[in-house]
Amino acid sequence: MFRHPALHQLNTRVYLTERSRELGRRATLDDVPDSLLDPLAADGINIIWLLSVWSTGDKSRTISRANREWLQEFAHTLPDLQVEDIVGSGFAIRNYSVAEEIGGTPALAALRKRLASRGIRLMLDFVPNHMGLDHPWLDSHPEYFVQGNAEQLRAAPQNYFVHDASGRVFAHGRDPYFPGWPDTVQLDYSNPALQAQLQQELMNIAAQCDGVRCDMAMLVTPEVFERTWDKRIADYWSPTIRAVKNKHPDFVFMAEVYWDMESQLHEVGFDYCYDKRLYDRLRDRDYVGVRGHLCAGLDYQTKLARFLENHDEPRVADTFTHAHHVPAAALTFLSPGLRFFHHGQAEGRRKRISPHLVRAPQEAPNEQTRALYARLLQLQQDPIFHVGEWQLLEITRAWADNWSSDCLIAWTWREASGRAVLCIVNLADHEAQGSIHLPSWLQPMAAHRWTNRWTQEAFAMPADQWQQGRWTLFAQASQVFVIEGQSP
């Protein structure tokens, strides 16, 4: 696997709905055209995550179509909402078989081959915490799920339900801080037979793809599961990841994880964990926090999946101003770790699409945003951002009472050949000044030829300051520097 790979998340069902309009018939994975795949390969995408390819069922779909809170959200997204737009959450899975309406297993296998021919790996969903209400285990293996009683149902009807066929009370899937997801049923990890069955499910999935994104992966860690359900469980992730990687050594595990549990999931074998902390600090303009976050060890940072949006978060174009978006994107996608791009992000789409929906509103592309991502995707293909040595640089105040240096972040990438790239961003929408501390290896390069690849203009370094080891930089609002140095 390429170091610091680039991942593109495709909302499969929404894309196929758009493709169906083009074709005048229902589109399947067999209808994904080269005109989609070739640009992804040309942009240096190493992994494509197909969101929501697994089968869902009528019971969960009925909940999706009746939940008042969800319907308000759906209508906000689609003012012309139709009932057929709501097909149920892709995370309320009936079984881990590719949905027939998108072409089934043969179509997925054929698409995987086409991706592999372009050097792109295929990632799919794994939802460890819960299943959809239509899952056959509710009838054949009720012991695989967390069961409740009539008293719990009366006390917390949002967290429990009665299974019609058996009359048993089961728990909805949930995390400990929110009500249950009413279209799901909670898996019981205190049952060793369930853990063994889910390990086999994951082995079956691993035969069909090159990696999985594991939904809310921290919910099935022993400490969180016990806190939520008052049940002690054995570690699921370590033996399962080990078993999969013994058979598929290059298989990639990516965890959706929150509550500062990234290190814990790295320890049990995950290759990448969501970097929600960086996203939150950029969104909240906590620039000192951003710099502190980037001070973490490189071994840790390399295993983070860095993003500005995904299917759970609001669209970046609707959350960040363009001036804020530009330096935040440069920092996110030119830093170490997995670079995570979301369907529609590069076009500046503003409407978040619920995973219950198969249609998105039509939105005109934003040309400023397109230009930003064209530049970023071209830059991040440079080998220096993958095989180079990364270093965060210290920045102090340009003068005692000038706090604006807090808004500046600077880092370098260096190849063994001596080529170097110096990246600097002003995350603020006002001017900022700071004194950048230059490492000893960089100081002699002041006389080299420098080009700001962000603007494609020559850049003259202040050699006198560089020789002293500090460069006092005056940056304009939201300014980005990606300055490459070559021997004179």
C-alpha positions as CSV (number, residue, x, y, z in Angstrom):
1,M,0.0,0.0,0.0
2,F,1.2,3.5,-0.9
3,R,2.2,5.5,2.2
4,H,-0.3,8.3,2.9
5,P,-2.9,7.0,0.4
6,A,-5.8,8.9,-1.0
7,L,-9.3,7.5,-0.6
8,H,-12.5,8.5,-2.4
9,Q,-15.8,7.7,-0.7
10,L,-18.6,7.1,-3.3
11,N,-22.2,7.2,-2.3
12,T,-23.0,4.1,-4.3
13,R,-26.8,4.3,-4.3
14,V,-27.0,8.0,-5.0
15,Y,-24.5,7.7,-7.8
16,L,-26.4,4.8,-9.4
17,T,-29.6,6.9,-9.2
18,E,-27.9,9.7,-11.1
19,R,-26.6,7.1,-13.6
20,S,-30.1,5.7,-14.0
21,R,-31.3,9.1,-15.1
22,E,-28.6,9.2,-17.7
23,L,-29.3,5.7,-19.0
24,G,-33.1,5.9,-18.8
25,R,-33.2,2.6,-16.9
26,R,-32.1,1.2,-13.6
27,A,-28.3,1.3,-13.4
28,T,-26.2,-1.3,-11.6
29,L,-22.5,-1.6,-10.7
30,D,-21.9,-2.9,-14.2
31,D,-22.9,0.6,-15.5
32,V,-20.2,2.4,-13.6
33,P,-18.4,4.0,-16.6
34,D,-14.7,4.4,-17.4
35,S,-15.4,8.1,-17.4
36,L,-15.8,7.9,-13.6
37,L,-12.9,5.5,-12.9
38,D,-10.3,7.0,-15.1
39,P,-10.3,10.5,-13.6
40,L,-10.1,8.9,-10.1
41,A,-7.0,7.0,-11.2
42,A,-5.6,10.2,-12.8
43,D,-6.2,12.1,-9.6
44,G,-4.1,9.6,-7.6
45,I,-6.9,7.9,-5.8
46,N,-5.6,4.6,-4.2
47,I,-8.8,3.4,-2.5
48,I,-12.4,3.8,-3.4
49,W,-14.9,3.2,-0.6
50,L,-18.3,2.1,-2.0
51,L,-20.9,3.2,0.6
52,S,-24.0,1.0,1.1
53,V,-23.7,-2.0,-1.2
54,W,-25.2,-4.6,1.2
55,S,-28.8,-5.8,1.2
56,T,-31.3,-4.0,3.4
57,G,-34.9,-5.0,4.2
58,D,-38.5,-4.0,4.3
59,K,-38.8,-3.6,8.1
60,S,-35.9,-1.2,8.4
61,R,-37.1,0.6,5.3
62,T,-40.6,1.1,6.8
63,I,-39.0,2.7,9.9
64,S,-37.1,5.1,7.7
65,R,-40.2,6.1,5.9
66,A,-42.2,6.7,9.1
67,N,-39.7,8.4,11.5
68,R,-40.8,12.0,11.9
69,E,-37.4,13.4,12.8
70,W,-35.7,11.7,9.9
71,L,-38.5,12.7,7.5
72,Q,-37.9,16.4,8.4
73,E,-34.2,15.9,7.6
74,F,-35.0,14.2,4.3
75,A,-37.5,16.9,3.2
76,H,-34.9,19.6,4.0
77,T,-32.4,17.7,1.7
78,L,-35.0,17.0,-1.0
79,P,-37.9,19.6,-1.1
80,D,-39.5,17.3,-3.7
81,L,-39.0,14.2,-1.6
82,Q,-40.7,11.1,-2.9
83,V,-41.3,7.9,-0.9
84,E,-39.2,5.9,-3.3
85,D,-36.2,8.1,-2.4
86,I,-36.2,6.6,1.1
87,V,-34.9,3.0,0.8
88,G,-33.6,2.5,4.4
89,S,-30.2,3.1,5.9
90,G,-27.2,1.3,4.4
91,F,-26.2,0.6,8.0
92,A,-29.3,-1.4,8.8
93,I,-28.0,-4.4,7.0
94,R,-30.3,-7.5,6.3
95,N,-27.3,-9.6,5.3
96,Y,-23.8,-9.2,3.9
97,S,-24.7,-10.0,0.3
98,V,-24.5,-7.4,-2.4
99,A,-28.0,-5.9,-3.1
100,E,-29.5,-7.4,-6.2
101,E,-30.9,-4.1,-7.3
102,I,-27.3,-2.8,-7.8
103,G,-26.2,-5.9,-9.6
104,G,-25.4,-8.4,-6.9
105,T,-22.1,-10.2,-6.2
106,P,-21.1,-10.7,-9.9
107,A,-21.3,-6.9,-10.6
108,L,-19.2,-6.1,-7.6
109,A,-16.5,-8.6,-8.6
110,A,-16.4,-7.2,-12.1
111,L,-16.0,-3.7,-10.8
112,R,-13.3,-4.7,-8.4
113,K,-11.3,-6.1,-11.4
114,R,-11.7,-2.9,-13.3
115,L,-10.5,-0.9,-10.3
116,A,-7.5,-3.2,-9.8
117,S,-6.5,-2.7,-13.4
118,R,-6.2,1.0,-12.5
119,G,-4.3,0.4,-9.3
120,I,-7.3,1.3,-7.1
121,R,-8.3,-0.8,-4.2
122,L,-11.9,-1.5,-3.2
123,M,-13.2,-0.8,0.4
124,L,-16.7,-1.8,1.7
125,D,-18.7,-1.3,4.9
126,F,-18.6,-3.5,7.9
127,V,-21.1,-2.6,10.6
128,P,-20.0,-4.5,13.8
129,N,-22.4,-3.1,16.3
130,H,-25.9,-4.0,15.0
131,M,-27.9,-5.5,12.2
132,G,-31.2,-4.4,10.4
133,L,-34.6,-5.4,11.7
134,D,-34.9,-7.9,8.8
135,H,-31.8,-10.0,9.7
136,P,-32.7,-13.7,9.8
137,W,-30.7,-14.3,13.0
138,L,-33.7,-12.7,14.9
139,D,-35.5,-15.9,14.1
140,S,-32.8,-18.5,13.9
141,H,-30.3,-17.2,16.5
142,P,-32.0,-14.7,18.9
143,E,-29.2,-15.3,21.3
144,Y,-26.9,-13.4,19.0
145,F,-28.7,-10.1,20.0
146,V,-29.1,-8.1,23.2
147,Q,-32.5,-9.0,24.7
148,G,-34.5,-7.0,27.2
149,N,-37.7,-7.4,29.2
150,A,-41.1,-5.7,29.5
151,E,-39.8,-3.4,32.3
152,Q,-36.9,-2.1,30.1
153,L,-39.3,-1.7,27.2
154,R,-41.7,0.4,29.3
155,A,-38.8,2.5,30.9
156,A,-36.9,3.1,27.6
157,P,-39.2,2.5,24.6
158,Q,-36.7,4.3,22.4
159,N,-34.1,1.7,23.1
160,Y,-36.1,-1.6,22.9
161,F,-38.7,-3.2,20.7
162,V,-40.9,-6.3,20.5
163,H,-40.1,-8.8,17.7
164,D,-43.4,-9.6,16.1
165,A,-42.7,-13.2,15.2
166,S,-41.4,-14.3,18.6
167,G,-42.8,-11.7,21.0
168,R,-39.2,-11.3,22.5
169,V,-38.0,-7.9,23.5
170,F,-34.7,-6.9,21.8
171,A,-32.5,-3.8,22.1
172,H,-31.9,-1.4,19.3
173,G,-28.3,-0.7,18.3
174,R,-27.0,2.5,20.0
175,D,-24.1,4.2,21.5
176,P,-24.2,5.1,25.2
177,Y,-24.8,8.8,24.7
178,F,-27.9,8.7,22.4
179,P,-31.2,6.9,22.0
180,G,-31.2,3.7,20.0
181,W,-31.3,3.6,16.2
182,P,-34.9,2.4,15.7
183,D,-34.2,0.5,12.4
184,T,-31.5,-1.7,14.0
185,V,-31.1,-4.5,16.5
186,Q,-28.0,-4.7,18.9
187,L,-25.6,-7.5,18.5
188,D,-24.5,-9.2,21.8
189,Y,-20.7,-9.6,21.9
190,S,-20.9,-11.4,25.3
191,N,-21.9,-14.5,23.3
192,P,-18.7,-16.2,22.0
193,A,-20.7,-17.9,19.2
194,L,-21.7,-14.5,17.9
195,Q,-18.1,-13.3,17.9
196,A,-17.1,-16.4,16.0
197,Q,-19.9,-15.9,13.5
198,L,-19.0,-12.2,12.9
199,Q,-15.4,-13.1,12.4
200,Q,-16.5,-15.5,9.6
201,E,-18.7,-12.8,8.2
202,L,-15.7,-10.5,8.0
203,M,-13.6,-13.2,6.4
204,N,-16.4,-13.6,3.7
205,I,-16.4,-9.8,3.1
206,A,-12.6,-9.8,2.9
207,A,-12.8,-12.2,-0.1
208,Q,-14.8,-9.6,-2.0
209,C,-12.7,-6.5,-1.4
210,D,-9.4,-5.0,-0.3
211,G,-10.5,-3.3,2.9
212,V,-13.3,-2.3,5.2
213,R,-14.5,0.8,6.9
214,C,-15.8,-0.3,10.3
215,D,-18.8,1.7,11.4
216,M,-18.5,3.1,15.0
217,A,-15.7,0.6,15.7
218,M,-15.2,1.7,19.3
219,L,-18.7,0.5,20.3
220,V,-17.6,-3.1,20.4
221,T,-14.5,-2.6,22.5
222,P,-14.8,-4.3,25.9
223,E,-14.9,-1.0,27.9
224,V,-17.5,0.7,25.8
225,F,-19.7,-2.4,25.4
226,E,-19.7,-3.0,29.2
227,R,-20.5,0.6,29.8
228,T,-23.4,0.6,27.4
229,W,-24.9,-2.9,28.1
230,D,-23.5,-3.9,31.5
231,K,-22.0,-7.1,29.9
232,R,-18.4,-8.1,29.9
233,I,-17.0,-9.3,26.5
234,A,-13.8,-10.7,25.1
235,D,-11.7,-8.5,22.7
236,Y,-13.2,-9.0,19.2
237,W,-11.0,-6.8,17.1
238,S,-7.5,-8.2,17.8
239,P,-8.1,-11.8,16.9
240,T,-10.4,-10.9,14.0
241,I,-8.1,-8.5,12.4
242,R,-5.2,-10.9,12.9
243,A,-7.2,-13.8,11.3
244,V,-8.2,-11.7,8.3
245,K,-4.6,-10.4,7.8
246,N,-3.2,-13.9,8.1
247,K,-5.2,-14.8,4.9
248,H,-5.1,-11.4,3.3
249,P,-1.9,-9.6,4.4
250,D,-2.6,-6.4,2.6
251,F,-6.2,-6.0,3.7
252,V,-6.9,-2.5,5.1
253,F,-8.9,-1.8,8.2
254,M,-10.2,1.7,8.7
255,A,-12.2,2.6,11.9
256,E,-14.8,5.2,12.4
257,V,-13.9,6.1,16.0
258,Y,-14.5,9.0,18.4
259,W,-13.9,9.9,22.1
260,D,-10.1,10.0,21.7
261,M,-9.9,6.2,21.3
262,E,-7.8,6.2,18.2
263,S,-4.6,4.9,19.8
264,Q,-6.6,2.0,21.4
265,L,-7.9,0.9,18.0
266,H,-4.5,1.3,16.5
267,E,-3.2,-1.1,19.1
268,V,-5.8,-3.8,18.2
269,G,-4.7,-3.7,14.6
270,F,-6.6,-1.0,12.7
271,D,-4.5,0.6,9.9
272,Y,-6.3,3.9,10.0
273,C,-8.7,5.7,12.4
274,Y,-10.8,8.7,11.7
275,D,-9.1,12.0,12.7
276,K,-12.2,13.7,14.0
277,R,-10.1,15.7,16.4
278,L,-8.3,17.6,13.6
279,Y,-11.6,18.2,11.8
280,D,-13.2,19.6,14.9
281,R,-10.4,21.9,15.6
282,L,-10.3,23.2,12.0
283,R,-14.0,23.7,12.0
284,D,-14.0,25.5,15.3
285,R,-10.9,27.6,14.4
286,D,-8.9,26.3,17.3
287,Y,-5.6,27.0,15.6
288,V,-3.5,26.4,18.7
289,G,-5.2,23.0,19.1
290,V,-4.5,22.2,15.4
291,R,-0.8,22.8,16.0
292,G,-0.8,20.8,19.2
293,H,-2.5,17.9,17.4
294,L,0.2,17.9,14.7
295,C,2.9,17.6,17.4
296,A,1.9,13.9,17.9
297,G,4.3,11.2,16.9
298,L,4.6,10.4,13.2
299,D,3.7,6.8,13.8
300,Y,0.4,7.9,15.2
301,Q,-0.3,10.5,12.6
302,T,0.4,8.2,9.7
303,K,-2.4,6.0,10.9
304,L,-5.1,8.8,10.9
305,A,-7.7,9.2,8.2
306,R,-7.9,13.0,7.6
307,F,-11.0,14.5,6.1
308,L,-13.1,17.7,5.9
309,E,-16.4,15.9,5.3
310,N,-17.9,12.5,5.0
311,H,-21.4,11.1,4.9
312,D,-21.9,11.8,8.6
313,E,-20.5,15.3,8.7
314,P,-22.0,18.5,7.2
315,R,-20.7,19.4,3.8
316,V,-17.5,21.4,4.1
317,A,-18.8,24.0,1.5
318,D,-21.7,24.6,3.8
319,T,-19.7,24.7,7.0
320,F,-16.5,26.6,6.1
321,T,-16.3,29.8,4.2
322,H,-14.2,29.5,1.0
323,A,-11.4,31.5,2.6
324,H,-11.4,29.1,5.6
325,H,-11.8,26.0,3.4
326,V,-8.7,26.7,1.3
327,P,-6.0,26.6,4.0
328,A,-7.8,23.9,6.0
329,A,-7.8,21.7,2.9
330,A,-4.1,22.3,2.2
331,L,-3.3,21.4,5.7
332,T,-5.6,18.3,5.8
333,F,-4.5,16.8,2.5
334,L,-0.8,17.6,2.5
335,S,-0.2,16.3,5.9
336,P,0.7,12.7,6.9
337,G,-2.0,10.0,7.0
338,L,-4.7,8.8,4.7
339,R,-6.2,11.6,2.7
340,F,-10.0,11.1,2.7
341,F,-12.1,12.7,0.0
342,H,-15.9,12.5,-0.1
343,H,-18.4,12.2,-3.0
344,G,-19.3,15.7,-4.2
345,Q,-16.7,17.5,-2.1
346,A,-14.5,18.5,-5.0
347,E,-17.6,20.0,-6.7
348,G,-18.6,22.1,-3.7
349,R,-21.9,20.3,-3.0
350,R,-23.6,21.8,0.0
351,K,-26.4,19.3,0.8
352,R,-25.5,16.4,3.1
353,I,-27.2,13.2,2.0
354,S,-28.6,10.8,4.6
355,P,-27.6,7.2,4.1
356,H,-31.4,6.4,4.1
357,L,-31.7,8.2,0.8
358,V,-30.9,7.2,-2.8
359,R,-31.3,10.6,-4.4
360,A,-29.4,13.9,-4.0
361,P,-30.6,17.3,-5.1
362,Q,-29.1,18.6,-8.3
363,E,-26.4,21.2,-7.4
364,A,-24.4,23.3,-9.8
365,P,-20.6,22.8,-9.3
366,N,-18.7,25.6,-7.6
367,E,-15.8,26.5,-9.9
368,Q,-13.7,27.9,-7.0
369,T,-14.0,24.6,-5.1
370,R,-13.3,22.6,-8.3
371,A,-10.1,24.6,-8.8
372,L,-9.0,24.1,-5.2
373,Y,-9.4,20.3,-5.4
374,A,-7.8,20.1,-8.8
375,R,-4.7,21.8,-7.4
376,L,-4.7,19.6,-4.2
377,L,-5.2,16.3,-6.0
378,Q,-2.5,17.2,-8.5
379,L,-0.1,18.1,-5.7
380,Q,-0.8,15.2,-3.4
381,Q,0.3,12.8,-6.2
382,D,3.9,14.1,-5.9
383,P,5.9,11.2,-4.4
384,I,7.5,13.6,-1.9
385,F,4.1,13.7,0.0
386,H,4.2,9.9,0.2
387,V,7.8,8.8,0.6
388,G,9.3,12.0,1.9
389,E,10.2,12.7,5.5
390,W,7.7,15.0,7.2
391,Q,8.5,17.6,9.9
392,L,6.4,20.1,11.8
393,L,8.2,23.5,12.2
394,E,8.1,25.6,15.3
395,I,6.5,29.1,14.9
396,T,6.8,31.9,17.6
397,R,5.6,35.4,17.8
398,A,7.1,37.9,15.4
399,W,7.0,40.4,18.3
400,A,5.8,40.1,21.9
401,D,2.3,41.3,21.7
402,N,1.4,39.9,18.3
403,W,-0.6,36.7,18.8
404,S,-1.4,36.2,15.1
405,S,1.4,33.6,14.8
406,D,-1.0,31.2,16.4
407,C,-2.8,31.1,13.1
408,L,0.2,29.9,11.1
409,I,1.2,26.2,10.6
410,A,4.4,25.2,8.8
411,W,5.8,21.9,7.9
412,T,8.3,20.3,5.5
413,W,8.6,17.2,3.3
414,R,12.1,16.1,2.4
415,E,13.3,13.4,0.0
416,A,16.6,11.6,0.3
417,S,17.7,13.3,-2.9
418,G,17.7,16.6,-1.1
419,R,14.5,18.0,-2.7
420,A,12.3,19.7,-0.2
421,V,8.8,21.2,0.0
422,L,8.0,23.8,2.6
423,C,4.2,24.2,3.3
424,I,2.8,27.1,5.3
425,V,-0.8,28.0,5.8
426,N,-2.5,31.0,7.4
427,L,-5.7,29.4,8.8
428,A,-7.2,32.8,9.6
429,D,-9.1,35.2,7.5
430,H,-6.9,38.1,8.5
431,E,-3.2,38.8,8.1
432,A,-0.8,36.9,10.4
433,Q,2.9,37.3,11.2
434,G,5.2,34.7,12.8
435,S,8.8,33.7,13.2
436,I,9.4,30.2,11.6
437,H,12.2,28.3,13.1
438,L,14.2,26.6,10.4
439,P,15.9,23.2,11.0
440,S,19.6,23.1,10.4
441,W,19.3,21.0,7.2
442,L,17.0,23.6,5.6
443,Q,19.0,26.8,6.3
444,P,21.7,26.2,3.6
445,M,18.9,25.9,1.0
446,A,18.1,29.6,1.1
447,A,20.0,30.2,-2.1
448,H,18.3,27.4,-4.0
449,R,15.7,28.0,-6.7
450,W,12.3,28.1,-5.0
451,T,8.8,27.9,-6.6
452,N,5.5,28.3,-4.9
453,R,3.6,25.4,-6.5
454,W,0.4,26.7,-5.1
455,T,0.6,29.8,-7.3
456,Q,3.1,28.5,-9.9
457,E,5.3,31.6,-9.2
458,A,9.0,31.9,-8.4
459,F,9.6,32.6,-4.7
460,A,12.6,34.6,-3.4
461,M,13.7,33.4,0.0
462,P,15.2,36.0,2.5
463,A,18.7,34.4,2.7
464,D,19.9,36.7,5.5
465,Q,17.0,35.5,7.8
466,W,17.5,31.9,6.8
467,Q,21.1,32.0,7.7
468,Q,20.1,33.1,11.2
469,G,17.7,30.1,11.5
470,R,14.5,32.2,11.7
471,W,12.3,33.6,9.0
472,T,9.7,36.2,10.0
473,L,6.8,35.6,7.6
474,F,4.1,38.1,6.8
475,A,1.1,36.1,5.5
476,Q,-2.0,37.4,3.9
477,A,-5.5,36.2,5.0
478,S,-6.0,32.5,4.2
479,Q,-2.7,32.3,2.3
480,V,-1.1,29.0,1.3
481,F,2.5,28.4,0.4
482,V,3.7,25.0,-1.1
483,I,7.2,26.1,-1.9
484,E,9.5,23.6,-3.6
485,G,13.3,24.0,-3.4
486,Q,15.7,22.6,-6.0
487,S,19.5,22.9,-6.2
488,P,20.6,26.1,-7.9
